[in-house]
Amino acid sequence: MKSPAGKKEPDPEDFESVHIPIFVEGKKNCVVYHKNEQMQQQVYSTCSAPSCEGKHMHVTKDRNCFQIFHSREYHKKNNSVLY
């Protein structure tokens, strides 16, 4: 389908995403911060995807553990991804 400007409009299916940051009532430790820093840091942000259920992670201007957690590098066996 073409837009009035003649450009192809994106398919709505291209925008469906399962991994979306959400904010919940209860705080839990950030999984990335805990793994990398061996410290506890409780946050309200988590991921909406069923595969991420129960995993909280920072989503702020200064610390984006959500992005780190959803990278291939983070999940490699001998991970050393830091902030």
PyMOL Python script that loads the backbone (N, CA, C, O; Angstrom):
from pymol import cmd

cmd.read_pdbstr("""\
ATOM      1  N   MET A   1       0.843  -1.171   0.000  1.00  0.00           N
ATOM      2  CA  MET A   1       0.000   0.000   0.000  1.00  0.00           C
ATOM      3  C   MET A   1       0.892   1.239   0.000  1.00  0.00           C
ATOM      4  O   MET A   1       1.892   1.277   0.716  1.00  0.00           O
ATOM      5  N   LYS A   2       0.547   2.239  -0.784  1.00  0.00           N
ATOM      6  CA  LYS A   2       1.331   3.464  -0.888  1.00  0.00           C
ATOM      7  C   LYS A   2       0.657   4.582  -0.104  1.00  0.00           C
ATOM      8  O   LYS A   2      -0.569   4.690  -0.076  1.00  0.00           O
ATOM      9  N   SER A   3       1.479   5.408   0.533  1.00  0.00           N
ATOM     10  CA  SER A   3       0.973   6.576   1.252  1.00  0.00           C
ATOM     11  C   SER A   3       0.761   7.700   0.250  1.00  0.00           C
ATOM     12  O   SER A   3       1.181   7.586  -0.901  1.00  0.00           O
ATOM     13  N   PRO A   4       0.107   8.796   0.671  1.00  0.00           N
ATOM     14  CA  PRO A   4      -0.091   9.918  -0.250  1.00  0.00           C
ATOM     15  C   PRO A   4       1.218  10.470  -0.807  1.00  0.00           C
ATOM     16  O   PRO A   4       1.229  11.007  -1.915  1.00  0.00           O
ATOM     17  N   ALA A   5       2.313  10.352  -0.071  1.00  0.00           N
ATOM     18  CA  ALA A   5       3.602  10.860  -0.545  1.00  0.00           C
ATOM     19  C   ALA A   5       4.278   9.882  -1.512  1.00  0.00           C
ATOM     20  O   ALA A   5       5.367  10.161  -2.012  1.00  0.00           O
ATOM     21  N   GLY A   6       3.641   8.745  -1.775  1.00  0.00           N
ATOM     22  CA  GLY A   6       4.185   7.768  -2.703  1.00  0.00           C
ATOM     23  C   GLY A   6       5.116   6.750  -2.065  1.00  0.00           C
ATOM     24  O   GLY A   6       5.656   5.885  -2.756  1.00  0.00           O
ATOM     25  N   LYS A   7       5.310   6.842  -0.762  1.00  0.00           N
ATOM     26  CA  LYS A   7       6.170   5.883  -0.072  1.00  0.00           C
ATOM     27  C   LYS A   7       5.354   4.683   0.369  1.00  0.00           C
ATOM     28  O   LYS A   7       4.169   4.796   0.684  1.00  0.00           O
ATOM     29  N   LYS A   8       6.007   3.535   0.385  1.00  0.00           N
ATOM     30  CA  LYS A   8       5.342   2.323   0.840  1.00  0.00           C
ATOM     31  C   LYS A   8       5.103   2.414   2.343  1.00  0.00           C
ATOM     32  O   LYS A   8       6.030   2.689   3.106  1.00  0.00           O
ATOM     33  N   GLU A   9       3.863   2.183   2.769  1.00  0.00           N
ATOM     34  CA  GLU A   9       3.552   2.218   4.187  1.00  0.00           C
ATOM     35  C   GLU A   9       4.019   0.919   4.838  1.00  0.00           C
ATOM     36  O   GLU A   9       3.938  -0.146   4.227  1.00  0.00           O
ATOM     37  N   PRO A  10       4.510   1.004   6.083  1.00  0.00           N
ATOM     38  CA  PRO A  10       4.979  -0.203   6.756  1.00  0.00           C
ATOM     39  C   PRO A  10       3.841  -1.157   7.065  1.00  0.00           C
ATOM     40  O   PRO A  10       2.711  -0.740   7.321  1.00  0.00           O
ATOM     41  N   ASP A  11       4.149  -2.411   7.038  1.00  0.00           N
ATOM     42  CA  ASP A  11       3.186  -3.446   7.385  1.00  0.00           C
ATOM     43  C   ASP A  11       2.957  -3.402   8.896  1.00  0.00           C
ATOM     44  O   ASP A  11       3.928  -3.396   9.653  1.00  0.00           O
ATOM     45  N   PRO A  12       1.702  -3.370   9.359  1.00  0.00           N
ATOM     46  CA  PRO A  12       1.434  -3.351  10.799  1.00  0.00           C
ATOM     47  C   PRO A  12       2.071  -4.516  11.547  1.00  0.00           C
ATOM     48  O   PRO A  12       2.372  -4.390  12.734  1.00  0.00           O
ATOM     49  N   GLU A  13       2.282  -5.638  10.881  1.00  0.00           N
ATOM     50  CA  GLU A  13       2.919  -6.797  11.509  1.00  0.00           C
ATOM     51  C   GLU A  13       4.368  -6.498  11.904  1.00  0.00           C
ATOM     52  O   GLU A  13       4.896  -7.116  12.829  1.00  0.00           O
ATOM     53  N   ASP A  14       5.014  -5.552  11.207  1.00  0.00           N
ATOM     54  CA  ASP A  14       6.395  -5.196  11.508  1.00  0.00           C
ATOM     55  C   ASP A  14       6.535  -4.537  12.879  1.00  0.00           C
ATOM     56  O   ASP A  14       7.632  -4.488  13.434  1.00  0.00           O
ATOM     57  N   PHE A  15       5.435  -4.033  13.424  1.00  0.00           N
ATOM     58  CA  PHE A  15       5.491  -3.292  14.675  1.00  0.00           C
ATOM     59  C   PHE A  15       5.137  -4.131  15.889  1.00  0.00           C
ATOM     60  O   PHE A  15       5.241  -3.649  17.017  1.00  0.00           O
ATOM     61  N   GLU A  16       4.731  -5.347  15.691  1.00  0.00           N
ATOM     62  CA  GLU A  16       4.364  -6.183  16.821  1.00  0.00           C
ATOM     63  C   GLU A  16       5.621  -6.634  17.540  1.00  0.00           C
ATOM     64  O   GLU A  16       6.527  -7.209  16.936  1.00  0.00           O
ATOM     65  N   SER A  17       5.664  -6.370  18.818  1.00  0.00           N
ATOM     66  CA  SER A  17       6.819  -6.743  19.621  1.00  0.00           C
ATOM     67  C   SER A  17       6.345  -7.345  20.924  1.00  0.00           C
ATOM     68  O   SER A  17       5.343  -6.915  21.495  1.00  0.00           O
ATOM     69  N   VAL A  18       7.060  -8.328  21.380  1.00  0.00           N
ATOM     70  CA  VAL A  18       6.701  -8.977  22.631  1.00  0.00           C
ATOM     71  C   VAL A  18       7.518  -8.390  23.769  1.00  0.00           C
ATOM     72  O   VAL A  18       7.026  -8.283  24.892  1.00  0.00           O
ATOM     73  N   HIS A  19       8.753  -8.011  23.496  1.00  0.00           N
ATOM     74  CA  HIS A  19       9.663  -7.501  24.523  1.00  0.00           C
ATOM     75  C   HIS A  19       9.522  -5.986  24.645  1.00  0.00           C
ATOM     76  O   HIS A  19      10.173  -5.230  23.923  1.00  0.00           O
ATOM     77  N   ILE A  20       8.672  -5.559  25.557  1.00  0.00           N
ATOM     78  CA  ILE A  20       8.414  -4.147  25.773  1.00  0.00           C
ATOM     79  C   ILE A  20       8.617  -3.857  27.261  1.00  0.00           C
ATOM     80  O   ILE A  20       8.093  -4.587  28.103  1.00  0.00           O
ATOM     81  N   PRO A  21       9.375  -2.798  27.603  1.00  0.00           N
ATOM     82  CA  PRO A  21       9.539  -2.482  29.020  1.00  0.00           C
ATOM     83  C   PRO A  21       8.207  -2.028  29.626  1.00  0.00           C
ATOM     84  O   PRO A  21       7.471  -1.243  29.027  1.00  0.00           O
ATOM     85  N   ILE A  22       7.921  -2.531  30.808  1.00  0.00           N
ATOM     86  CA  ILE A  22       6.720  -2.127  31.535  1.00  0.00           C
ATOM     87  C   ILE A  22       7.105  -1.855  32.986  1.00  0.00           C
ATOM     88  O   ILE A  22       8.142  -2.319  33.460  1.00  0.00           O
ATOM     89  N   PHE A  23       6.274  -1.110  33.674  1.00  0.00           N
ATOM     90  CA  PHE A  23       6.510  -0.793  35.075  1.00  0.00           C
ATOM     91  C   PHE A  23       5.414  -1.425  35.916  1.00  0.00           C
ATOM     92  O   PHE A  23       4.229  -1.324  35.597  1.00  0.00           O
ATOM     93  N   VAL A  24       5.830  -2.080  36.998  1.00  0.00           N
ATOM     94  CA  VAL A  24       4.913  -2.822  37.856  1.00  0.00           C
ATOM     95  C   VAL A  24       4.960  -2.257  39.270  1.00  0.00           C
ATOM     96  O   VAL A  24       5.815  -1.430  39.589  1.00  0.00           O
ATOM     97  N   GLU A  25       4.048  -2.703  40.104  1.00  0.00           N
ATOM     98  CA  GLU A  25       3.961  -2.216  41.481  1.00  0.00           C
ATOM     99  C   GLU A  25       5.108  -2.694  42.359  1.00  0.00           C
ATOM    100  O   GLU A  25       5.675  -1.910  43.120  1.00  0.00           O
ATOM    101  N   GLY A  26       5.455  -3.972  42.262  1.00  0.00           N
ATOM    102  CA  GLY A  26       6.470  -4.538  43.149  1.00  0.00           C
ATOM    103  C   GLY A  26       7.875  -4.402  42.606  1.00  0.00           C
ATOM    104  O   GLY A  26       8.110  -4.592  41.412  1.00  0.00           O
ATOM    105  N   LYS A  27       8.814  -4.072  43.488  1.00  0.00           N
ATOM    106  CA  LYS A  27      10.221  -3.972  43.098  1.00  0.00           C
ATOM    107  C   LYS A  27      10.907  -5.326  43.256  1.00  0.00           C
ATOM    108  O   LYS A  27      10.596  -6.096  44.164  1.00  0.00           O
ATOM    109  N   LYS A  28      11.845  -5.597  42.353  1.00  0.00           N
ATOM    110  CA  LYS A  28      12.708  -6.772  42.438  1.00  0.00           C
ATOM    111  C   LYS A  28      14.096  -6.358  41.982  1.00  0.00           C
ATOM    112  O   LYS A  28      14.274  -5.301  41.376  1.00  0.00           O
ATOM    113  N   ASN A  29      15.074  -7.199  42.278  1.00  0.00           N
ATOM    114  CA  ASN A  29      16.445  -6.902  41.876  1.00  0.00           C
ATOM    115  C   ASN A  29      16.600  -6.938  40.364  1.00  0.00           C
ATOM    116  O   ASN A  29      16.031  -7.799  39.694  1.00  0.00           O
ATOM    117  N   CYS A  30      17.370  -6.002  39.833  1.00  0.00           N
ATOM    118  CA  CYS A  30      17.710  -5.980  38.412  1.00  0.00           C
ATOM    119  C   CYS A  30      18.616  -7.170  38.131  1.00  0.00           C
ATOM    120  O   CYS A  30      19.665  -7.309  38.760  1.00  0.00           O
ATOM    121  N   VAL A  31      18.223  -8.028  37.195  1.00  0.00           N
ATOM    122  CA  VAL A  31      18.987  -9.244  36.900  1.00  0.00           C
ATOM    123  C   VAL A  31      20.361  -8.936  36.305  1.00  0.00           C
ATOM    124  O   VAL A  31      21.323  -9.652  36.582  1.00  0.00           O
ATOM    125  N   VAL A  32      20.467  -7.899  35.504  1.00  0.00           N
ATOM    126  CA  VAL A  32      21.739  -7.549  34.868  1.00  0.00           C
ATOM    127  C   VAL A  32      22.696  -6.953  35.901  1.00  0.00           C
ATOM    128  O   VAL A  32      23.858  -7.353  35.981  1.00  0.00           O
ATOM    129  N   TYR A  33      22.214  -6.018  36.672  1.00  0.00           N
ATOM    130  CA  TYR A  33      23.044  -5.368  37.682  1.00  0.00           C
ATOM    131  C   TYR A  33      23.531  -6.399  38.698  1.00  0.00           C
ATOM    132  O   TYR A  33      24.695  -6.381  39.099  1.00  0.00           O
ATOM    133  N   HIS A  34      22.652  -7.282  39.104  1.00  0.00           N
ATOM    134  CA  HIS A  34      23.005  -8.310  40.085  1.00  0.00           C
ATOM    135  C   HIS A  34      24.071  -9.245  39.519  1.00  0.00           C
ATOM    136  O   HIS A  34      25.017  -9.605  40.220  1.00  0.00           O
ATOM    137  N   LYS A  35      23.923  -9.637  38.263  1.00  0.00           N
ATOM    138  CA  LYS A  35      24.881 -10.560  37.644  1.00  0.00           C
ATOM    139  C   LYS A  35      26.239  -9.898  37.415  1.00  0.00           C
ATOM    140  O   LYS A  35      27.276 -10.495  37.703  1.00  0.00           O
ATOM    141  N   ASN A  36      26.239  -8.675  36.903  1.00  0.00           N
ATOM    142  CA  ASN A  36      27.491  -8.005  36.557  1.00  0.00           C
ATOM    143  C   ASN A  36      28.202  -7.373  37.745  1.00  0.00           C
ATOM    144  O   ASN A  36      29.431  -7.391  37.817  1.00  0.00           O
ATOM    145  N   GLU A  37      27.444  -6.821  38.667  1.00  0.00           N
ATOM    146  CA  GLU A  37      28.041  -6.094  39.782  1.00  0.00           C
ATOM    147  C   GLU A  37      28.030  -6.882  41.087  1.00  0.00           C
ATOM    148  O   GLU A  37      28.640  -6.457  42.068  1.00  0.00           O
ATOM    149  N   GLN A  38      27.345  -8.024  41.110  1.00  0.00           N
ATOM    150  CA  GLN A  38      27.204  -8.829  42.323  1.00  0.00           C
ATOM    151  C   GLN A  38      26.603  -8.009  43.465  1.00  0.00           C
ATOM    152  O   GLN A  38      26.938  -8.201  44.633  1.00  0.00           O
ATOM    153  N   MET A  39      25.710  -7.094  43.099  1.00  0.00           N
ATOM    154  CA  MET A  39      25.035  -6.247  44.084  1.00  0.00           C
ATOM    155  C   MET A  39      23.541  -6.255  43.806  1.00  0.00           C
ATOM    156  O   MET A  39      23.092  -6.571  42.704  1.00  0.00           O
ATOM    157  N   GLN A  40      22.787  -5.899  44.835  1.00  0.00           N
ATOM    158  CA  GLN A  40      21.337  -5.825  44.673  1.00  0.00           C
ATOM    159  C   GLN A  40      20.926  -4.387  44.383  1.00  0.00           C
ATOM    160  O   GLN A  40      21.399  -3.452  45.030  1.00  0.00           O
ATOM    161  N   GLN A  41      20.048  -4.222  43.413  1.00  0.00           N
ATOM    162  CA  GLN A  41      19.493  -2.916  43.061  1.00  0.00           C
ATOM    163  C   GLN A  41      18.063  -3.152  42.614  1.00  0.00           C
ATOM    164  O   GLN A  41      17.840  -3.658  41.514  1.00  0.00           O
ATOM    165  N   GLN A  42      17.093  -2.800  43.440  1.00  0.00           N
ATOM    166  CA  GLN A  42      15.701  -3.090  43.127  1.00  0.00           C
ATOM    167  C   GLN A  42      15.092  -2.029  42.221  1.00  0.00           C
ATOM    168  O   GLN A  42      15.330  -0.833  42.389  1.00  0.00           O
ATOM    169  N   VAL A  43      14.292  -2.498  41.246  1.00  0.00           N
ATOM    170  CA  VAL A  43      13.668  -1.622  40.259  1.00  0.00           C
ATOM    171  C   VAL A  43      12.214  -2.044  40.021  1.00  0.00           C
ATOM    172  O   VAL A  43      11.831  -3.174  40.321  1.00  0.00           O
ATOM    173  N   TYR A  44      11.424  -1.136  39.486  1.00  0.00           N
ATOM    174  CA  TYR A  44      10.026  -1.397  39.152  1.00  0.00           C
ATOM    175  C   TYR A  44       9.840  -1.855  37.708  1.00  0.00           C
ATOM    176  O   TYR A  44       8.746  -2.285  37.342  1.00  0.00           O
ATOM    177  N   SER A  45      10.880  -1.775  36.882  1.00  0.00           N
ATOM    178  CA  SER A  45      10.741  -2.066  35.452  1.00  0.00           C
ATOM    179  C   SER A  45      11.070  -3.518  35.137  1.00  0.00           C
ATOM    180  O   SER A  45      11.995  -4.109  35.693  1.00  0.00           O
ATOM    181  N   THR A  46      10.275  -4.071  34.222  1.00  0.00           N
ATOM    182  CA  THR A  46      10.433  -5.451  33.791  1.00  0.00           C
ATOM    183  C   THR A  46      10.105  -5.538  32.302  1.00  0.00           C
ATOM    184  O   THR A  46       9.913  -4.510  31.651  1.00  0.00           O
ATOM    185  N   CYS A  47      10.040  -6.731  31.766  1.00  0.00           N
ATOM    186  CA  CYS A  47       9.743  -6.942  30.347  1.00  0.00           C
ATOM    187  C   CYS A  47       8.398  -7.649  30.207  1.00  0.00           C
ATOM    188  O   CYS A  47       8.057  -8.516  31.012  1.00  0.00           O
ATOM    189  N   SER A  48       7.650  -7.277  29.195  1.00  0.00           N
ATOM    190  CA  SER A  48       6.309  -7.837  28.995  1.00  0.00           C
ATOM    191  C   SER A  48       6.303  -9.233  28.381  1.00  0.00           C
ATOM    192  O   SER A  48       5.268  -9.899  28.388  1.00  0.00           O
ATOM    193  N   ALA A  49       7.426  -9.685  27.856  1.00  0.00           N
ATOM    194  CA  ALA A  49       7.473 -10.988  27.178  1.00  0.00           C
ATOM    195  C   ALA A  49       7.348 -12.144  28.170  1.00  0.00           C
ATOM    196  O   ALA A  49       7.948 -12.108  29.244  1.00  0.00           O
ATOM    197  N   PRO A  50       6.577 -13.165  27.816  1.00  0.00           N
ATOM    198  CA  PRO A  50       6.448 -14.325  28.702  1.00  0.00           C
ATOM    199  C   PRO A  50       7.793 -14.965  29.045  1.00  0.00           C
ATOM    200  O   PRO A  50       7.970 -15.467  30.155  1.00  0.00           O
ATOM    201  N   SER A  51       8.734 -14.954  28.114  1.00  0.00           N
ATOM    202  CA  SER A  51      10.044 -15.558  28.374  1.00  0.00           C
ATOM    203  C   SER A  51      10.874 -14.749  29.379  1.00  0.00           C
ATOM    204  O   SER A  51      11.861 -15.259  29.908  1.00  0.00           O
ATOM    205  N   CYS A  52      10.492 -13.517  29.644  1.00  0.00           N
ATOM    206  CA  CYS A  52      11.206 -12.662  30.595  1.00  0.00           C
ATOM    207  C   CYS A  52      10.441 -12.516  31.914  1.00  0.00           C
ATOM    208  O   CYS A  52      10.824 -11.710  32.762  1.00  0.00           O
ATOM    209  N   GLU A  53       9.393 -13.265  32.088  1.00  0.00           N
ATOM    210  CA  GLU A  53       8.557 -13.140  33.278  1.00  0.00           C
ATOM    211  C   GLU A  53       9.381 -13.229  34.557  1.00  0.00           C
ATOM    212  O   GLU A  53      10.188 -14.142  34.726  1.00  0.00           O
ATOM    213  N   GLY A  54       9.169 -12.276  35.448  1.00  0.00           N
ATOM    214  CA  GLY A  54       9.861 -12.268  36.725  1.00  0.00           C
ATOM    215  C   GLY A  54      11.247 -11.651  36.701  1.00  0.00           C
ATOM    216  O   GLY A  54      11.905 -11.575  37.739  1.00  0.00           O
ATOM    217  N   LYS A  55      11.700 -11.212  35.542  1.00  0.00           N
ATOM    218  CA  LYS A  55      13.028 -10.613  35.424  1.00  0.00           C
ATOM    219  C   LYS A  55      12.884  -9.088  35.367  1.00  0.00           C
ATOM    220  O   LYS A  55      12.342  -8.538  34.408  1.00  0.00           O
ATOM    221  N   HIS A  56      13.365  -8.438  36.386  1.00  0.00           N
ATOM    222  CA  HIS A  56      13.334  -6.978  36.434  1.00  0.00           C
ATOM    223  C   HIS A  56      14.668  -6.440  35.953  1.00  0.00           C
ATOM    224  O   HIS A  56      15.705  -7.075  36.148  1.00  0.00           O
ATOM    225  N   MET A  57      14.647  -5.254  35.316  1.00  0.00           N
ATOM    226  CA  MET A  57      15.869  -4.641  34.823  1.00  0.00           C
ATOM    227  C   MET A  57      15.706  -3.140  34.708  1.00  0.00           C
ATOM    228  O   MET A  57      14.607  -2.642  34.462  1.00  0.00           O
ATOM    229  N   HIS A  58      16.809  -2.417  34.888  1.00  0.00           N
ATOM    230  CA  HIS A  58      16.795  -0.958  34.784  1.00  0.00           C
ATOM    231  C   HIS A  58      16.386  -0.515  33.378  1.00  0.00           C
ATOM    232  O   HIS A  58      16.796  -1.106  32.378  1.00  0.00           O
ATOM    233  N   VAL A  59      15.577   0.530  33.327  1.00  0.00           N
ATOM    234  CA  VAL A  59      15.265   1.214  32.070  1.00  0.00           C
ATOM    235  C   VAL A  59      15.245   2.701  32.403  1.00  0.00           C
ATOM    236  O   VAL A  59      14.193   3.279  32.677  1.00  0.00           O
ATOM    237  N   THR A  60      16.423   3.303  32.373  1.00  0.00           N
ATOM    238  CA  THR A  60      16.547   4.731  32.661  1.00  0.00           C
ATOM    239  C   THR A  60      17.506   5.363  31.660  1.00  0.00           C
ATOM    240  O   THR A  60      18.155   4.675  30.872  1.00  0.00           O
ATOM    241  N   LYS A  61      17.576   6.680  31.712  1.00  0.00           N
ATOM    242  CA  LYS A  61      18.498   7.404  30.841  1.00  0.00           C
ATOM    243  C   LYS A  61      19.945   7.025  31.141  1.00  0.00           C
ATOM    244  O   LYS A  61      20.769   6.949  30.229  1.00  0.00           O
ATOM    245  N   ASP A  62      20.256   6.788  32.406  1.00  0.00           N
ATOM    246  CA  ASP A  62      21.627   6.501  32.810  1.00  0.00           C
ATOM    247  C   ASP A  62      21.995   5.026  32.790  1.00  0.00           C
ATOM    248  O   ASP A  62      23.172   4.682  32.685  1.00  0.00           O
ATOM    249  N   ARG A  63      21.016   4.164  32.890  1.00  0.00           N
ATOM    250  CA  ARG A  63      21.308   2.721  32.928  1.00  0.00           C
ATOM    251  C   ARG A  63      20.195   1.978  32.185  1.00  0.00           C
ATOM    252  O   ARG A  63      19.036   2.007  32.598  1.00  0.00           O
ATOM    253  N   ASN A  64      20.563   1.309  31.079  1.00  0.00           N
ATOM    254  CA  ASN A  64      19.575   0.585  30.291  1.00  0.00           C
ATOM    255  C   ASN A  64      19.893  -0.914  30.300  1.00  0.00           C
ATOM    256  O   ASN A  64      20.372  -1.471  29.312  1.00  0.00           O
ATOM    257  N   CYS A  65      19.617  -1.543  31.430  1.00  0.00           N
ATOM    258  CA  CYS A  65      19.850  -2.982  31.554  1.00  0.00           C
ATOM    259  C   CYS A  65      18.882  -3.768  30.673  1.00  0.00           C
ATOM    260  O   CYS A  65      19.178  -4.900  30.289  1.00  0.00           O
ATOM    261  N   PHE A  66      17.741  -3.189  30.350  1.00  0.00           N
ATOM    262  CA  PHE A  66      16.777  -3.827  29.456  1.00  0.00           C
ATOM    263  C   PHE A  66      17.452  -4.125  28.113  1.00  0.00           C
ATOM    264  O   PHE A  66      17.329  -5.231  27.585  1.00  0.00           O
ATOM    265  N   GLN A  67      18.149  -3.155  27.575  1.00  0.00           N
ATOM    266  CA  GLN A  67      18.837  -3.335  26.290  1.00  0.00           C
ATOM    267  C   GLN A  67      19.964  -4.344  26.421  1.00  0.00           C
ATOM    268  O   GLN A  67      20.133  -5.193  25.546  1.00  0.00           O
ATOM    269  N   ILE A  68      20.734  -4.269  27.494  1.00  0.00           N
ATOM    270  CA  ILE A  68      21.834  -5.222  27.701  1.00  0.00           C
ATOM    271  C   ILE A  68      21.289  -6.639  27.799  1.00  0.00           C
ATOM    272  O   ILE A  68      21.820  -7.552  27.167  1.00  0.00           O
ATOM    273  N   PHE A  69      20.234  -6.833  28.586  1.00  0.00           N
ATOM    274  CA  PHE A  69      19.659  -8.160  28.790  1.00  0.00           C
ATOM    275  C   PHE A  69      19.177  -8.770  27.478  1.00  0.00           C
ATOM    276  O   PHE A  69      19.277  -9.981  27.283  1.00  0.00           O
ATOM    277  N   HIS A  70      18.655  -7.942  26.582  1.00  0.00           N
ATOM    278  CA  HIS A  70      18.098  -8.434  25.323  1.00  0.00           C
ATOM    279  C   HIS A  70      19.131  -8.487  24.188  1.00  0.00           C
ATOM    280  O   HIS A  70      18.763  -8.525  23.014  1.00  0.00           O
ATOM    281  N   SER A  71      20.407  -8.490  24.538  1.00  0.00           N
ATOM    282  CA  SER A  71      21.459  -8.615  23.530  1.00  0.00           C
ATOM    283  C   SER A  71      22.009 -10.036  23.526  1.00  0.00           C
ATOM    284  O   SER A  71      21.945 -10.742  24.533  1.00  0.00           O
ATOM    285  N   ARG A  72      22.545 -10.443  22.391  1.00  0.00           N
ATOM    286  CA  ARG A  72      23.160 -11.773  22.288  1.00  0.00           C
ATOM    287  C   ARG A  72      24.376 -11.879  23.202  1.00  0.00           C
ATOM    288  O   ARG A  72      24.603 -12.919  23.820  1.00  0.00           O
ATOM    289  N   GLU A  73      25.155 -10.808  23.287  1.00  0.00           N
ATOM    290  CA  GLU A  73      26.380 -10.819  24.076  1.00  0.00           C
ATOM    291  C   GLU A  73      26.110 -11.155  25.540  1.00  0.00           C
ATOM    292  O   GLU A  73      26.883 -11.875  26.172  1.00  0.00           O
ATOM    293  N   TYR A  74      25.027 -10.638  26.065  1.00  0.00           N
ATOM    294  CA  TYR A  74      24.710 -10.875  27.477  1.00  0.00           C
ATOM    295  C   TYR A  74      24.504 -12.351  27.769  1.00  0.00           C
ATOM    296  O   TYR A  74      24.867 -12.834  28.842  1.00  0.00           O
ATOM    297  N   HIS A  75      23.930 -13.058  26.828  1.00  0.00           N
ATOM    298  CA  HIS A  75      23.569 -14.455  27.061  1.00  0.00           C
ATOM    299  C   HIS A  75      24.627 -15.461  26.605  1.00  0.00           C
ATOM    300  O   HIS A  75      24.405 -16.670  26.668  1.00  0.00           O
ATOM    301  N   LYS A  76      25.766 -14.965  26.150  1.00  0.00           N
ATOM    302  CA  LYS A  76      26.846 -15.885  25.803  1.00  0.00           C
ATOM    303  C   LYS A  76      27.373 -16.517  27.079  1.00  0.00           C
ATOM    304  O   LYS A  76      27.271 -15.944  28.163  1.00  0.00           O
ATOM    305  N   LYS A  77      27.936 -17.702  26.933  1.00  0.00           N
ATOM    306  CA  LYS A  77      28.354 -18.493  28.098  1.00  0.00           C
ATOM    307  C   LYS A  77      29.307 -17.748  29.030  1.00  0.00           C
ATOM    308  O   LYS A  77      29.058 -17.694  30.234  1.00  0.00           O
ATOM    309  N   ASN A  78      30.366 -17.185  28.521  1.00  0.00           N
ATOM    310  CA  ASN A  78      31.343 -16.465  29.350  1.00  0.00           C
ATOM    311  C   ASN A  78      31.143 -14.972  29.212  1.00  0.00           C
ATOM    312  O   ASN A  78      32.004 -14.260  28.694  1.00  0.00           O
ATOM    313  N   ASN A  79      30.014 -14.510  29.672  1.00  0.00           N
ATOM    314  CA  ASN A  79      29.591 -13.129  29.536  1.00  0.00           C
ATOM    315  C   ASN A  79      30.409 -12.198  30.421  1.00  0.00           C
ATOM    316  O   ASN A  79      30.678 -12.497  31.584  1.00  0.00           O
ATOM    317  N   SER A  80      30.806 -11.046  29.838  1.00  0.00           N
ATOM    318  CA  SER A  80      31.449 -10.008  30.635  1.00  0.00           C
ATOM    319  C   SER A  80      30.946  -8.636  30.213  1.00  0.00           C
ATOM    320  O   SER A  80      31.677  -7.653  30.332  1.00  0.00           O
ATOM    321  N   VAL A  81      29.713  -8.548  29.721  1.00  0.00           N
ATOM    322  CA  VAL A  81      29.135  -7.271  29.300  1.00  0.00           C
ATOM    323  C   VAL A  81      28.889  -6.422  30.529  1.00  0.00           C
ATOM    324  O   VAL A  81      28.212  -6.857  31.461  1.00  0.00           O
ATOM    325  N   LEU A  82      29.428  -5.222  30.542  1.00  0.00           N
ATOM    326  CA  LEU A  82      29.188  -4.289  31.639  1.00  0.00           C
ATOM    327  C   LEU A  82      28.548  -3.036  31.090  1.00  0.00           C
ATOM    328  O   LEU A  82      28.331  -2.933  29.882  1.00  0.00           O
ATOM    329  N   TYR A  83      28.249  -2.108  31.924  1.00  0.00           N
ATOM    330  CA  TYR A  83      27.548  -0.878  31.542  1.00  0.00           C
ATOM    331  C   TYR A  83      28.436   0.034  30.749  1.00  0.00           C
ATOM    332  O   TYR A  83      28.008   1.115  30.345  1.00  0.00           O
TER     333      TYR A  83
END
""", "prot")
cmd.dss("prot")
cmd.show_as("cartoon", "prot")
cmd.util.cbc("prot")
cmd.orient("prot")
